[in-house]
Amino acid sequence: MRIIRGVLAATAATVAALALRAAPAHADIAAPQPFYADSTSTLDKCPHGITSGTLLWVTPGPLPPLEVDVTGQLTDRPGSNIGVATCFPDDYNSTAIFTAYSGGTVVDSQSVTVDNDVAKFAFVLGAKNSTSAVPTFVDTVTVQVCRSPVHTLPPSYCGRVVTYGQGIVQPGAAR
């Protein structure tokens, strides 16, 4: 009898985990959280690379967020359609790197690259991209802008890492 109860409990837990993973994100969505990061460093005082937008933390009911909807743009200056070109051309492109964490473990990562222009983007970080049968919660997202040469060999460089969580912003917090 104990074996049957144990099997039933394990089956119920697995079904609940799969249901949470397969359930569409519904009503529990926090207000969009703005994000910003740039390539400012000792090598880039301008800054040439800037990314900004919103993070939307999606939670299934009372549980922590399973995913984060990321929407925004990445600007690499100077560019033909960018208002004030205060940075001189430097033959580098800009890449924005977004990394989702559960505790200290990387859950998902996406990047966007642009050269002398503006790139708009929208993607999801988190559970939808996980292969685990058990839901993986996302508690923080880091954003960093790096610059790499287009026609020559590195050096490449990056601005500071900015860490975001539901209701927190930790500029410069390294992972």
C-alpha positions as CSV (number, residue, x, y, z in Angstrom):
1,M,0.0,0.0,0.0
2,R,2.9,2.4,0.8
3,I,4.4,1.8,-2.6
4,I,1.1,2.6,-4.3
5,R,0.8,5.9,-2.3
6,G,4.4,6.8,-3.1
7,V,3.9,6.1,-6.8
8,L,0.7,8.2,-6.7
9,A,2.4,11.1,-4.9
10,A,5.3,11.0,-7.4
11,T,2.9,10.9,-10.3
12,A,0.9,13.8,-9.0
13,A,4.0,15.9,-8.5
14,T,5.2,15.1,-12.0
15,V,1.8,16.0,-13.5
16,A,1.7,19.2,-11.5
17,A,5.2,20.2,-12.7
18,L,4.3,19.4,-16.3
19,A,1.0,21.3,-16.1
20,L,2.8,24.4,-14.7
21,R,5.4,24.1,-17.5
22,A,2.7,23.7,-20.2
23,A,0.2,26.1,-18.8
24,P,0.0,29.4,-20.7
25,A,1.2,32.4,-18.9
26,H,-1.9,34.1,-17.5
27,A,-3.1,36.9,-15.3
28,D,-0.1,37.2,-13.0
29,I,2.1,39.6,-14.9
30,A,3.9,42.4,-13.1
31,A,4.2,45.9,-14.5
32,P,7.0,46.2,-17.1
33,Q,10.4,46.9,-15.6
34,P,12.6,49.3,-17.6
35,F,16.2,48.3,-18.3
36,Y,19.2,50.2,-19.5
37,A,22.9,49.2,-20.1
38,D,25.6,50.8,-22.2
39,S,29.2,50.2,-23.3
40,T,30.8,52.9,-21.1
41,S,34.2,51.7,-19.9
42,T,37.8,53.0,-19.8
43,L,37.9,52.3,-23.6
44,D,34.5,53.9,-24.4
45,K,33.6,57.2,-22.8
46,C,31.0,58.1,-25.5
47,P,29.2,55.5,-25.1
48,H,28.9,53.9,-28.6
49,G,26.6,51.0,-27.6
50,I,23.3,51.6,-25.7
51,T,20.4,49.2,-25.0
52,S,17.1,50.0,-23.3
53,G,13.6,48.6,-23.1
54,T,11.4,46.6,-20.7
55,L,11.4,43.3,-18.8
56,L,8.0,41.7,-18.2
57,W,8.2,39.0,-15.4
58,V,5.6,36.3,-16.2
59,T,4.4,34.2,-13.2
60,P,2.0,31.2,-13.1
61,G,-0.2,32.1,-10.2
62,P,1.5,32.3,-6.8
63,L,4.8,30.9,-8.0
64,P,7.9,32.9,-8.9
65,P,8.5,33.9,-12.6
66,L,9.0,31.2,-15.1
67,E,10.0,33.6,-17.9
68,V,10.8,37.2,-18.7
69,D,9.6,38.9,-21.9
70,V,12.3,41.2,-23.1
71,T,11.5,44.1,-25.5
72,G,13.7,46.9,-26.5
73,Q,16.3,48.3,-28.8
74,L,20.1,48.3,-29.2
75,T,21.8,51.4,-30.7
76,D,25.3,51.4,-32.1
77,R,26.5,55.0,-32.6
78,P,27.1,56.7,-34.9
79,G,24.4,55.6,-37.2
80,S,22.6,57.0,-40.2
81,N,19.1,57.2,-38.5
82,I,20.3,58.1,-35.0
83,G,19.4,61.7,-33.9
84,V,22.7,63.1,-32.6
85,A,25.8,61.3,-33.7
86,T,28.1,62.4,-30.9
87,C,30.4,59.4,-31.2
88,F,33.0,59.1,-33.9
89,P,33.0,56.0,-36.2
90,D,35.2,53.4,-34.7
91,D,34.8,50.2,-36.8
92,Y,33.3,48.3,-33.8
93,N,29.7,46.8,-33.5
94,S,27.7,46.6,-30.4
95,T,26.2,43.4,-28.8
96,A,23.6,43.4,-26.0
97,I,23.8,40.2,-23.9
98,F,20.8,39.1,-21.8
99,T,21.2,36.3,-19.3
100,A,18.5,34.8,-17.1
101,Y,19.4,33.1,-13.8
102,S,17.7,30.8,-11.3
103,G,19.7,31.3,-8.2
104,G,23.3,31.3,-9.5
105,T,22.5,29.0,-12.4
106,V,22.2,30.3,-16.0
107,V,18.7,29.3,-17.3
108,D,18.8,31.1,-20.7
109,S,20.7,33.7,-22.7
110,Q,20.1,35.8,-25.8
111,S,22.1,38.4,-27.6
112,V,21.5,41.1,-30.3
113,T,24.2,42.7,-32.4
114,V,24.1,45.9,-34.6
115,D,26.6,48.0,-36.4
116,N,26.1,51.8,-36.8
117,D,22.3,51.5,-36.6
118,V,19.4,50.7,-34.3
119,A,18.1,47.1,-33.9
120,K,14.7,46.5,-32.2
121,F,14.1,43.1,-30.5
122,A,11.6,41.0,-28.6
123,F,12.2,37.6,-27.1
124,V,11.5,35.4,-24.1
125,L,14.1,34.3,-21.6
126,G,13.4,31.4,-19.3
127,A,11.3,28.2,-19.0
128,K,10.1,28.1,-22.6
129,N,13.7,27.5,-23.6
130,S,14.5,25.0,-20.9
131,T,14.6,21.2,-21.6
132,S,13.9,20.3,-18.0
133,A,10.6,18.6,-17.1
134,V,10.5,20.5,-13.8
135,P,9.8,24.3,-14.0
136,T,12.8,26.5,-13.7
137,F,12.1,29.8,-12.1
138,V,13.9,33.0,-13.2
139,D,14.9,35.4,-10.4
140,T,17.4,37.7,-12.1
141,V,18.3,38.9,-15.5
142,T,21.7,40.5,-16.3
143,V,22.2,43.0,-19.2
144,Q,25.6,44.0,-20.7
145,V,26.7,45.8,-23.8
146,C,29.9,44.6,-25.4
147,R,31.8,46.0,-28.5
148,S,33.8,44.1,-31.0
149,P,35.9,45.1,-34.0
150,V,34.2,44.7,-37.4
151,H,37.3,44.5,-39.7
152,T,40.2,43.8,-37.4
153,L,41.2,41.5,-34.6
154,P,40.2,42.2,-31.0
155,P,40.5,43.7,-28.4
156,S,36.8,43.7,-27.6
157,Y,35.5,45.4,-24.5
158,C,32.3,45.5,-22.4
159,G,30.4,48.0,-20.3
160,R,29.3,47.1,-16.8
161,V,26.8,44.3,-16.1
162,V,23.5,45.5,-14.8
163,T,21.3,43.0,-12.8
164,Y,17.5,43.1,-12.7
165,G,15.0,41.2,-10.6
166,Q,11.4,41.8,-9.7
167,G,11.7,45.1,-8.0
168,I,15.5,45.2,-7.9
169,V,18.2,46.9,-10.0
170,Q,21.8,46.3,-9.1
171,P,24.1,48.3,-11.5
172,G,27.5,46.8,-11.9
173,A,26.7,43.6,-9.9
174,A,28.9,41.0,-11.6
175,R,27.8,37.4,-11.9
